[in-house]
Amino acid sequence: MGPKPTLPSSGDLYRSRLDQILDPRHALFRLAVLIDWDRFDEEFGRFYRPLGRPAKPTRLMVGLSYLQHAFNLSDEAVVQRWIENPYYQWFCGCESFQHELPCDPSSLTRWRKRLGPEGLEKLLAETIQAGLESGAVRPSSLERISVDTTVQPKAITHPTDARLSLKALQALVRQAKRHGLKLRQAHTRLAKRAAVQVGRYAHARQMRRMRRELKRLKTYLGRVYRDIARKVAGDEVLSRRFAPLLGLIERLLVQERTSKNKLYSLHAPEVVCIAKGNAHRPYEFGSKVALAVTNREGFVLASKALEGNPYDGHTLNTTIDQVVAMTDVEPARVYVDQGYRGHDYAKTDRVFITRQRRGLTPTIKRELTRRSAIEPMIGHMKAGGRLGRNHLLGAAGDAINALLVAAGHNLRLILTWLRLFIAWLMAALISSSAQSDTAHEPWNPIVA
């Protein structure tokens, strides 16, 4: 069933309203006014069924998602902090202070899954509109953007052949036991000992012995795999239930060091290995994300998770399409790095690559120099946001996390702008008041 229009009110006449207690000059208080909450009710109504239990209010779920990614909180932490912080409650649409949890933390997971990447794009688009209304970003900045790609690491352990083989064997034995299959031999104790020996020999630089133990471990895995495959071959129900896991283990058994489309995690098979040339981290395991920010303020206009490891230049057209969908403005100047040579964007005269010398005016040179400012913006999203480690499941989770991280980054910029604006306004009022008091002070001949 569709969401409730507002949060339930206790109707207590003796309970004070939050707008009478809170400071209206607070940045979060003012941000709540800038966001068009009714727009979410109109956009998200199609994701709900007409029957069933009423869902949580849309403003509550959107507000919690905004706060979670603006302040880098988990699902559990943002719900707990919501009880303690009255500004959080006002931002989510409460009229009076609440003493109970707004929802179970798992409700945020189901809500994200219900909307998907298509619905959550509206959250990013609304932050852009709020930035325009607050003055944090200028309308002319939407025509000058910087584009770059980064890696969104997945929440997996560092993949090694020994660890993957051991986990695959344990998963096979566990699922066989769950469905009542009797194996000839489980090999779990021997496989665990072989995995330990692989680590010890690798640490001692005894590579021949390490490869011998790794081969033994894969032999154990192959035996269990073939045993289960034979036992489920004649049962249609068991074959269907074991098919996903057996397919992943088959990929693991046949892959080699130079193979493509390698498997790095059983619970996240979409993970790819990406090398971005960083000295401190040569390889990262996750998904590639294309980002587009304004050249002047660093406001995120597009954030798209990409499947596989495509060449950066072949992602430019897709990124600009998302910018146009978010802002209804086609960029007049696009600034990129050397990795976008040979890009797929049709309007090549609007794309300027670093170290380019021809066709540059002084303004374009200055803006092209500022293209590198996107790098610290990505660093802020990884350190202060949730781009540094993605805990959401599957390829859809990669796309959802990239969008929400971008929305949280925009909200942090808007909050910083509102704090500075309020501080500047208060300083101006104090200065004008002091000048007026000096002008009206009576003349004292002794002091003169």
Steps between C-alpha positions, in 0.01 A plus 500: 500500500612856444687698766325703766478873423654609832655349809252398770447778753430434866255789521637603840409864561772533762781393267687789338544516126852463363479818294443695825807349666763465228719776364363602157850618404638145527624370164302176520184690595535724195588209272168333583321802351701491176404141409172438320372202700166481318685417181614169649143398580406556136806324358506196729130420500541260207737279700229400749206262469147615590447217754680402818631669808565877463865576440714744693467868398704585193655805665622284789674249272645766271616708796670203666676412175620859461627516859665160476715593202556863596652400835641157404279286725385141476135398494508422871692815597277745313186356662656517848626854449157602371360444851766721660508789254192726473636660182504158336136452600399841366684429177300176461165672555425455872301775670591404858786311658473119469637248750462182295682364197354636175543161329704184510844544338416222255215715366759724333640196318157396373416857403817535292429167334143605423602824327816375332749724317226650282305636794800611704618722215225738617684548829811620319297724270329663798833583666604679181179702506551581868854616424369737234235643732742549788765664283761233572530439126442751221280419199788584266715235671281224356647573156862449609573156647794278581474125443709218645470138608591329823467159664228417752653215704267221603478369855695179435820354638814518291453215250755219491472161331533311827237704682253482210543125460453438871188717520356333189553152646345601832201654319447180299515278808271732694236508227522122447441445871206738492331299224583157645763391247747240628847565358770236450747724683468866604876581512430801724770418758764421237407803293532733797845361581609540135382863498703571814807341344460714187523812712801374692696398192418828326626694802823298496543551124484125439298531182535141378355362822232770497387400149495135604264573793284725284467224242402259775236745626349535153498122466288475815264763362473320166414170668217650704376696198479190279344294777218750552453549125444126457253479789280795388504415128183289515302733729352808331432687826850443641661582167323835496604579857863400455540655153619852610762367743622226266533754218718727714720212612542383143628848414737481795639160400571587136640851549874562488722794573464648151127425463245773437172541687652344810304428813621692806217441747221244535247740650591782257579341161461837326825629655780580256867580553580859398843663487491882523873559525509587871832422662351426843225278355588352159186285470151552637214252496157645438324694225596801292299819560482796259457840668419843357536810719471872439834652416456790743335359814559125473127424513423146378271494196537132402612182672469173312633154589629315194506128435838343444810708444430715190745749355446845650451663162215263416304615808488872421184492289311305768614741771393809308163339426444466873603864554238611247237278663575647843524868410327541159812694397751377244857587601678753281848405628613161627843470661663155522843348554727305266304180556217633280697523178296337226173554688158410363329840543379635167559872571876488515536880485351522849746256660834634625774260607785586735826606329297618204654807333283591203171689509531619860392844617630641831170403668515144369865473609405607851208256516709219353758557773225464757398160360728331751273629780279198437766278657461636857122490451528127435723473806235672715234261371720203590615626840199705614236316298435133435684464170807350664326167570170391356295263717192477274436173319534438128539723196184689599663572837801650321276737303291592807802572718663718231184713471448539875868585558471779241183629666670499840798691362269767358320532833829553682586781259159661549525475880846659494370778277204567732727515806733748331208707373345522847838593652552769237147635550541519878835675463345751262213569739736549794721732295206711380362517856835618636524769230148623571574521875813703429308736270229569763743544791488860636802720445732530803733802485739353760555183297522702179 
